[in-house]
Amino acid sequence: MESRLEAEPNLSADLEELRIFMVAARANVLEEKMNMLKEIEKKEKTKTSFFWWKWLSLLFILGVMGYLFYFFTLRETTRMAPKYKGIYATRFDDELILHKTMRSAVQPVTLTGEQRRAYELYSIQLFDEAAPLLNTLWTEKDTLALFYLGISEIGQNNEEKRMEILKKNRTHQV
C-alpha cells in the first residue's frame, strides 16, 4: 500500500482528503453530541429548579395551613371577660398581689417552698399552673391561697368557680 501511494500521487492526495474528512466528521459528531448534552443539561436544570420551587412552595403552604389549623382549632384559649382585662393589664401588680415579693439571693423564710412557687406563678399570671397549687394550699387553710385561687379562676374565665371561691374566702376570714 505504501509503494502504491508513492507511485500514484493522486491516490495519496485522495487519502489525505479522506483523513481530513474523517477528522472533520468526528469533530462534527462530537460537536453535535456536545450540543445535545448541553440541551439535556439545560432542560434538567430548569426542571430541577422548578421541582425545588414547587416543593418549597408546597411546604410553605402546608406550614401556613398547619399554623392556621392550630390557631383556630387546637390552641387552648382562655378568653378573659372584657370587664376584667383592665384590672389584669394595669392594676394587677398593685391591687391583686398581696404577698411580699423579693428578688434577692437571700430571702427570709416566711413562705414555704410550695407557697412561694404557687404565689410566684400567680404573680406572673400563669393561672392555669398556679390554680392546682393554690387549691392544695387552700386545703391547708391558707386564705391568701384561696383569694389568689379565686382571682386565678377569673383569669382562666371560670366566673362561676370564682364566685364560689371568693364567697368561701369571706366566710372563712371571719
C-alpha positions as CSV (number, residue, x, y, z in Angstrom):
1,M,0.0,0.0,0.0
2,E,2.9,2.4,0.8
3,S,4.6,1.6,-2.5
4,R,1.4,2.3,-4.4
5,L,0.9,5.6,-2.5
6,E,4.4,6.7,-3.5
7,A,3.8,5.7,-7.1
8,E,0.4,7.3,-7.5
9,P,0.3,11.0,-6.3
10,N,-3.5,11.3,-6.8
11,L,-4.1,8.3,-4.5
12,S,-2.0,9.9,-1.7
13,A,-3.9,13.2,-2.2
14,D,-7.2,11.3,-2.0
15,L,-6.0,9.5,1.1
16,E,-5.1,12.8,2.7
17,E,-8.5,14.3,1.9
18,L,-10.1,11.2,3.3
19,R,-8.2,11.6,6.6
20,I,-9.2,15.3,6.8
21,F,-12.8,14.3,6.1
22,M,-12.7,11.7,8.9
23,V,-11.3,14.2,11.4
24,A,-14.0,16.8,10.4
25,A,-16.7,14.2,10.6
26,R,-15.6,13.1,14.1
27,A,-15.4,16.8,15.2
28,N,-18.9,17.4,13.7
29,V,-20.3,14.3,15.5
30,L,-18.6,15.4,18.8
31,E,-19.9,18.9,18.4
32,E,-23.5,17.6,17.9
33,K,-23.2,15.3,20.9
34,M,-21.9,18.2,23.0
35,N,-24.8,20.4,21.9
36,M,-27.2,17.6,22.7
37,L,-25.7,17.2,26.2
38,K,-25.9,20.9,26.8
39,E,-29.6,20.9,25.8
40,I,-30.3,18.0,28.1
41,E,-28.4,19.7,30.9
42,K,-30.3,22.9,30.4
43,K,-33.7,21.1,30.5
44,E,-32.7,19.2,33.6
45,K,-31.6,22.4,35.3
46,T,-34.9,24.2,34.6
47,K,-36.8,21.1,35.6
48,T,-34.8,20.7,38.8
49,S,-35.2,24.4,39.8
50,F,-38.9,24.2,39.1
51,F,-39.0,21.0,41.1
52,W,-37.5,22.6,44.2
53,W,-39.6,25.7,44.0
54,K,-42.7,23.5,43.7
55,W,-41.8,21.5,46.8
56,L,-40.7,24.6,48.7
57,S,-44.0,26.4,47.9
58,L,-45.9,23.3,48.9
59,L,-44.1,23.1,52.2
60,F,-44.8,26.8,52.9
61,I,-48.5,26.4,52.1
62,L,-48.7,23.3,54.4
63,G,-46.9,25.2,57.1
64,V,-49.3,28.2,56.9
65,M,-52.3,25.8,56.8
66,G,-51.0,23.9,59.8
67,Y,-50.5,27.1,61.8
68,L,-54.0,28.3,61.0
69,F,-55.5,24.9,61.9
70,Y,-53.6,25.1,65.2
71,F,-54.5,28.7,65.8
72,F,-58.2,28.3,65.2
73,T,-58.9,24.7,66.5
74,L,-56.3,23.2,68.7
75,R,-55.0,26.2,70.6
76,E,-56.3,26.3,74.1
77,T,-57.7,29.8,74.5
78,T,-58.9,31.2,77.8
79,R,-60.6,34.4,76.9
80,M,-61.0,36.7,79.8
81,A,-64.2,38.7,80.2
82,P,-63.6,42.2,78.9
83,K,-64.6,43.8,82.3
84,Y,-61.6,42.1,83.9
85,K,-59.0,42.8,81.2
86,G,-58.2,46.3,82.5
87,I,-57.5,45.0,86.0
88,Y,-55.2,42.3,84.8
89,A,-53.4,44.6,82.4
90,T,-52.8,47.7,84.5
91,R,-53.7,47.2,88.2
92,F,-52.9,43.6,88.8
93,D,-49.5,44.2,90.5
94,D,-50.7,47.0,92.7
95,E,-54.1,45.5,93.8
96,L,-54.1,41.8,93.4
97,I,-50.7,40.7,94.7
98,L,-50.9,40.7,98.5
99,H,-47.8,38.6,99.4
100,K,-44.4,40.2,99.8
101,T,-42.2,39.6,96.8
102,M,-38.4,39.9,97.0
103,R,-35.9,39.5,94.3
104,S,-32.7,38.7,96.1
105,A,-30.3,35.8,96.8
106,V,-31.2,35.8,100.5
107,Q,-34.9,35.6,101.2
108,P,-36.5,35.4,104.6
109,V,-38.1,32.1,105.4
110,T,-41.7,33.4,105.7
111,L,-43.1,31.3,102.9
112,T,-42.9,27.6,102.4
113,G,-41.5,26.3,99.0
114,E,-45.0,25.4,97.9
115,Q,-46.4,28.8,98.8
116,R,-43.5,30.6,97.1
117,R,-44.0,28.6,93.9
118,A,-47.7,29.0,93.8
119,Y,-47.6,32.7,94.7
120,E,-45.0,33.4,92.1
121,L,-46.8,31.6,89.3
122,Y,-49.9,33.6,90.3
123,S,-47.9,36.9,90.3
124,I,-46.7,36.3,86.7
125,Q,-50.2,35.4,85.7
126,L,-49.7,31.7,84.9
127,F,-53.1,31.0,86.4
128,D,-53.5,27.5,84.8
129,E,-50.3,26.3,86.5
130,A,-50.9,28.2,89.8
131,A,-54.5,27.1,90.3
132,P,-53.8,23.4,91.3
133,L,-51.0,24.5,93.7
134,L,-53.2,27.2,95.2
135,N,-56.0,24.7,95.6
136,T,-53.6,22.4,97.5
137,L,-52.6,25.3,99.8
138,W,-56.2,26.1,100.5
139,T,-56.8,22.6,101.8
140,E,-54.2,23.5,104.3
141,K,-56.3,26.6,105.3
142,D,-54.2,29.2,103.5
143,T,-56.7,32.0,103.0
144,L,-54.3,34.0,100.8
145,A,-54.1,31.0,98.5
146,L,-57.9,30.9,98.4
147,F,-58.0,34.6,97.4
148,Y,-55.4,34.0,94.7
149,L,-57.3,30.9,93.5
150,G,-60.4,33.0,93.0
151,I,-58.5,35.6,91.1
152,S,-56.8,32.9,89.0
153,E,-60.2,31.4,88.2
154,I,-61.2,34.8,86.7
155,G,-58.0,34.8,84.7
156,Q,-59.0,31.4,83.3
157,N,-62.5,32.7,82.6
158,N,-64.2,30.5,85.2
159,E,-66.5,33.1,86.7
160,E,-68.8,30.5,88.4
161,K,-65.9,29.0,90.3
162,R,-64.6,32.4,91.1
163,M,-67.8,33.5,92.9
164,E,-67.9,30.2,94.8
165,I,-64.3,30.6,95.9
166,L,-64.4,34.3,96.8
167,K,-67.6,33.7,98.9
168,K,-65.7,31.0,100.8
169,N,-63.0,33.5,101.4
170,R,-65.4,35.9,103.1
171,T,-66.9,33.3,105.3
172,H,-63.6,31.8,106.4
173,Q,-61.9,35.2,107.2
174,V,-64.4,35.9,110.0
